[in-house]
Amino acid sequence: MERIKLAFFDAKPYDIEFFNIENAKYGYHIKYFLNRLNSDTVAMSQGFNAVCIFVNDNVTKDVVKILLKNKIKIIALRCAGYNNVDLSSVYNKIHVVRVPDYSPYAVAEHTVGIMLSLNRKIHKAYYRTRDNNFNINGLLGFDMNGKTAGIIGTGKIGKVLIKILKGFNVKILAYDPYPDKDFAEKMEISYVPLDKLYRSSDIISLHCPLTKDTFHLIDHSAISKMKTGVMVINTGRGRLIDTKALIEALKHGKIGSAGLDVYEEESEYFFEDFSDKILPDDALARLLSFNNVLITSHQAFFTKEALTNIARTTLGNIFAYSKGEKLANEVCYKCDKRSCCSGKSGKCF
């Protein structure tokens, strides 16, 4: 096969640093584009045979047409999620690979950090003491010990989070359409229906993929079943939560606090600097106005270990393709859509 020429979209300085280090093993020609991949920028893929994208790139049906015209053979996602790729359009035409396991510890640890900061108002205390204000009124929290956490999604991230929370002596309720009964028995946790999880949890944390079944999983109906004052954490995908429903619940105190590392319309804002501009997104601006909401800019993954693993796995996926090997991390439209059962040599192609 000809030398890999990789068009790398939505490149940030840290991407370039870690991918250049890893690419020393392969010697691929990588062109880093600051632009995101979409219908306006897809023409930039001409002359390449592979593209690398992240969570805010958008591979629609129209984008796929141009990628095919430009003879792109593989789309390498440098993330775990793949909801931004029209899988039906690429099926049997372009391989799609992802990074399913860059660092579950990074995301789980960030999740706990948000929980603790929200609970003990650590982010507020930081700004107070910077202004020489040492008053602790309004910073009252609660003991994690003895509380109930509802974990939605028990993949690798969810399981790491559960292990961490068990150290706080938190009771765990879990929901997953594919429950791991051995893990539940070992960790002494209970899988329950969603309605029971909503009714019983003091903290609810989302760790499931975004699919047609999980879109707006947390909506008005789900929120109505929750405890008054519940803490809701989302470090999964923004559209797992109906933002309008969340805002209403925060306004009326049904949801006591919310920690968000993701947001429904984040592609317009996250990873960019708007500090000198007026924020045009009314919903995001409203969320930022709540003193019981903590938002981080999709940074849960952002550790040295995770970036190293992302670069290593992404380029390893491309290497496997270049050698005609089975693609262990392929996303297949006709299989379970998470990983391909057969890779390049089997029924998917």
C-alpha positions in Angstrom: 0.0 0.0 0.0 1.1 3.6 -0.7 2.5 5.6 2.2 -0.2 6.8 4.6 -1.1 10.4 4.1 -3.3 11.5 7.0 -5.5 14.6 7.0 -5.8 15.5 10.7 -8.8 17.8 11.4 -9.6 20.0 14.4 -5.9 19.8 15.5 -5.0 21.4 18.8 -1.4 22.0 20.1 -1.6 19.1 22.4 -2.8 16.8 19.6 0.1 17.8 17.5 2.6 17.2 20.3 1.4 13.7 21.2 0.8 12.5 17.7 4.2 13.7 16.5 5.8 11.7 19.3 3.9 8.6 18.4 4.3 9.1 14.6 8.1 8.8 15.0 7.4 5.0 15.0 5.5 5.1 11.7 6.7 8.0 9.6 3.3 8.8 8.2 2.8 12.1 6.4 0.4 14.0 8.7 -1.1 17.3 7.7 -2.6 19.1 10.7 -5.7 21.3 9.9 -7.1 23.6 12.5 -10.5 23.4 10.8 -13.1 20.9 11.8 -14.2 18.3 9.2 -17.6 19.2 7.8 -19.3 19.9 4.4 -17.3 23.2 4.1 -13.9 21.7 4.8 -14.1 18.2 3.4 -12.4 19.3 0.2 -9.2 19.6 2.2 -9.0 15.8 2.3 -8.0 15.7 -1.4 -4.6 14.1 -1.8 -4.9 12.1 1.4 -5.9 8.5 1.9 -6.9 8.7 5.6 -8.6 11.3 7.8 -8.4 11.7 11.6 -11.3 13.4 13.4 -12.5 14.2 16.9 -15.9 14.7 18.6 -16.9 18.0 17.0 -16.1 16.9 13.4 -19.2 16.0 11.5 -19.2 13.2 8.9 -22.6 13.5 7.2 -23.9 11.7 4.1 -22.7 14.7 2.0 -19.3 14.6 3.6 -19.0 10.9 2.9 -19.6 11.5 -0.8 -16.7 13.9 -1.0 -14.4 11.6 1.1 -15.2 8.7 -1.4 -14.5 11.0 -4.3 -11.2 11.9 -2.7 -10.4 8.2 -2.3 -10.3 8.2 1.5 -10.0 4.6 2.8 -10.2 5.0 6.5 -11.7 7.4 9.1 -9.7 7.3 12.3 -11.7 8.7 15.3 -9.4 9.7 18.1 -12.2 9.3 20.6 -14.5 6.5 21.9 -17.8 8.0 20.6 -18.9 7.8 17.0 -22.3 9.5 17.0 -20.8 12.2 14.7 -20.3 9.7 11.8 -23.1 8.6 9.5 -22.3 4.9 9.7 -24.9 3.8 7.2 -23.2 6.0 4.5 -19.7 4.7 5.1 -20.7 1.0 5.4 -18.8 -1.2 3.1 -17.1 1.9 1.6 -14.8 3.5 4.2 -13.4 1.9 7.4 -14.2 3.7 10.6 -12.0 3.0 13.6 -12.0 4.5 17.1 -10.2 4.5 20.5 -12.5 2.6 22.8 -10.1 2.6 25.8 -7.9 5.7 26.0 -8.2 6.1 29.8 -11.3 5.2 31.7 -9.5 6.4 34.8 -9.2 9.9 33.4 -12.9 10.3 32.9 -13.9 8.5 36.1 -11.5 10.6 38.2 -12.7 13.8 36.6 -16.3 12.8 37.3 -15.5 12.3 41.0 -13.7 15.6 41.0 -16.9 17.4 39.7 -19.0 15.6 42.3 -16.7 16.7 45.2 -16.4 20.2 43.9 -20.2 20.6 43.5 -20.9 19.1 46.9 -18.3 20.9 48.9 -18.4 24.1 46.8 -14.6 23.9 46.3 -14.8 26.0 43.1 -16.6 28.8 45.0 -14.2 28.6 48.0 -11.3 29.1 45.6 -12.6 32.4 44.3 -13.6 33.6 47.8 -10.2 33.1 49.3 -8.5 34.7 46.3 -10.5 37.8 47.3 -9.4 37.4 50.9 -12.9 36.3 51.8 -12.8 33.5 54.3 -16.5 33.3 55.1 -17.8 29.7 54.7 -21.5 30.7 54.7 -23.2 29.0 51.7 -20.5 26.3 51.3 -22.3 23.6 53.2 -22.0 20.1 51.7 -22.9 16.6 52.7 -21.1 13.4 53.6 -20.7 11.1 50.6 -20.6 8.2 53.1 -23.9 6.4 53.0 -25.4 8.2 50.0 -26.8 6.4 46.9 -25.2 6.9 43.5 -27.0 5.9 40.3 -24.6 5.0 37.5 -26.1 4.8 34.1 -23.7 2.8 31.9 -21.3 0.3 33.3 -18.7 0.1 30.6 -15.0 0.6 31.4 -15.6 4.2 32.7 -18.6 3.4 34.7 -16.9 0.4 36.3 -13.8 2.5 37.3 -16.2 5.2 38.7 -18.0 2.5 40.8 -14.7 1.3 42.2 -13.8 4.8 43.3 -17.1 5.6 44.8 -17.1 2.3 46.8 -14.1 3.8 48.6 -16.4 6.6 49.8 -18.8 3.9 51.2 -21.4 5.0 48.6 -24.3 2.6 47.8 -24.3 1.9 44.1 -27.3 1.4 41.9 -26.5 0.7 38.2 -28.4 0.5 35.0 -27.1 -1.0 31.7 -29.0 -2.8 29.0 -26.2 -5.4 29.2 -25.6 -5.9 32.9 -22.3 -7.5 34.0 -23.6 -9.7 36.8 -20.1 -11.0 37.7 -18.9 -7.4 38.3 -22.1 -6.6 40.3 -21.5 -9.6 42.6 -17.9 -8.8 43.1 -18.5 -5.1 43.8 -21.7 -5.7 45.8 -23.8 -3.4 43.6 -27.3 -3.7 42.3 -28.5 -3.5 38.7 -32.0 -1.9 38.8 -34.5 -0.5 36.3 -34.1 3.2 35.4 -37.2 4.2 37.2 -35.9 2.8 40.5 -32.5 4.4 39.9 -34.1 7.8 39.4 -36.3 7.5 42.5 -33.5 6.2 44.8 -30.3 8.1 43.8 -28.8 11.1 45.6 -26.3 11.4 42.7 -26.9 10.3 39.1 -23.9 10.0 36.7 -24.2 9.3 33.0 -21.6 7.0 31.3 -23.5 5.6 28.3 -23.0 6.2 24.6 -25.3 8.5 22.6 -27.7 6.5 20.5 -31.3 7.0 19.3 -32.3 5.2 22.5 -30.3 7.4 24.9 -31.0 10.7 23.2 -32.5 13.0 25.9 -32.4 10.1 28.3 -32.7 12.7 31.1 -35.8 14.7 30.1 -38.8 16.1 31.9 -40.3 12.7 32.5 -37.1 11.2 34.0 -36.4 14.3 36.1 -40.0 14.1 37.6 -39.1 10.7 39.0 -35.9 11.8 40.7 -35.4 12.9 44.3 -35.7 16.6 45.0 -32.2 18.0 45.3 -30.5 15.3 43.3 -27.1 15.9 41.8 -26.8 15.1 38.1 -23.4 14.6 36.5 -22.8 14.1 32.7 -19.3 13.3 31.4 -20.7 11.2 28.6 -22.3 13.0 25.7 -24.2 16.3 25.8 -27.4 15.1 24.2 -28.0 12.5 26.8 -29.7 15.4 28.7 -32.5 17.7 27.5 -31.0 21.0 28.3 -34.3 22.9 28.6 -35.6 20.3 31.0 -32.4 20.5 33.0 -32.7 24.3 33.3 -36.4 24.1 34.4 -35.5 21.6 37.1 -32.6 23.7 38.3 -34.8 26.8 38.4 -37.4 25.0 40.6 -34.9 23.2 42.8 -35.9 19.7 41.6 -32.3 19.2 40.6 -30.1 20.5 43.4 -26.8 20.7 41.4 -25.5 19.7 38.0 -21.9 18.9 36.8 -21.5 19.0 33.0 -18.3 18.2 31.1 -20.4 18.0 27.9 -23.3 20.1 26.4 -25.8 19.5 23.7 -24.5 22.3 21.4 -20.9 22.1 22.6 -19.5 21.8 19.1 -20.0 25.6 18.6 -18.1 26.5 21.8 -16.0 23.8 23.5 -12.3 23.8 22.9 -12.4 27.4 21.8 -11.9 30.8 23.5 -14.9 33.1 23.7 -13.7 35.2 26.6 -13.8 38.4 24.6 -17.2 37.8 23.0 -20.8 37.7 24.0 -22.0 34.2 24.3 -24.9 33.8 21.8 -26.2 30.5 23.1 -29.0 31.4 25.6 -29.2 27.9 27.1 -25.5 27.7 27.8 -25.4 31.2 29.2 -28.3 30.3 31.5 -26.5 27.2 32.7 -23.4 29.3 33.5 -25.5 31.7 35.5 -26.5 29.1 38.1 -24.3 29.0 41.2 -25.1 25.3 41.6 -23.9 24.3 38.1 -20.3 23.4 37.3 -19.3 23.2 33.7 -16.0 22.0 32.3 -15.1 22.1 28.6 -15.1 18.4 27.6 -11.8 18.0 29.5 -12.6 14.7 31.4 -10.3 12.8 29.0 -7.5 15.3 29.2 -4.6 13.6 30.9 -1.1 12.8 29.7 -1.8 9.1 29.9 -5.0 9.5 27.8 -3.4 11.6 25.1 -0.6 9.1 24.8 -3.0 6.2 24.5 -5.2 8.1 22.0 -2.2 8.8 19.7 -0.9 5.2 20.1 -4.2 3.5 19.4 -5.2 5.8 16.6 -2.0 5.4 14.6 -2.0 1.7 15.6 -5.5 1.4 14.0 -4.2 3.0 10.8 -1.1 0.7 10.8 -3.3 -2.4 11.1 -5.3 -1.2 8.1 -2.2 -0.5 6.1 -1.0 -4.1 6.7 -4.4 -5.6 5.9 -4.9 -6.9 9.4 -8.1 -7.3 11.3 -9.3 -3.9 12.7 -10.0 -4.7 16.3 -11.4 -1.2 16.9 -13.6 -0.9 13.9 -17.1 0.5 14.2 -19.4 -1.5 12.0 -22.9 -0.5 11.0 -24.1 -4.1 10.5 -22.6 -5.5 13.7 -23.1 -4.1 17.1 -22.0 -0.6 16.0 -19.3 -0.6 18.8 -16.7 -2.9 17.4 -16.4 -5.0 14.3 -16.6 -8.7 14.6 -14.6 -9.4 11.6 -12.5 -6.4 10.5 -11.2 -6.0 7.0 -11.1 -9.6 6.2 -14.6 -10.6 7.1 -18.2 -9.9 6.3 -18.2 -6.2 7.1 -16.1 -5.6 3.9 
